[in-house]
């Protein structure tokens, strides 16, 4: 293995070790959310590019264009987790909800069989 390849491998292992050592948090990332026409909510016209409101957990958290690609958290995160389950990887997850407008799930791989170092 070339030196650069080894350095990258060690860097990824360090990131992996840091992630595993971090405390696990369990925030609710599957809060009720939807996208609605801003005019329906306010009864007022809005300027072009700000036609839709993202509503998360009963609050307007963003105003976006009518072409915004809204994907519910359940659809996105559950599909990602299904991919891990289907590959038979051991993992745990850490979930983060930042004010009902930004959601993160870290899928932390714990499977020793997938990562080995030849010395």
Secondary structure, 3 states (H helix, E strand, C coil): CCHHHHHHHHHHHHHHHHHHHCCCCECCCCCCEEEEEHHHHHCCCCCCCCCEEEEECCEEEEEECCCCCCCCHHHHHHHHHHHHHHCCCCEEEEEEEECCCEEEEEEEECCHHHCCCCC
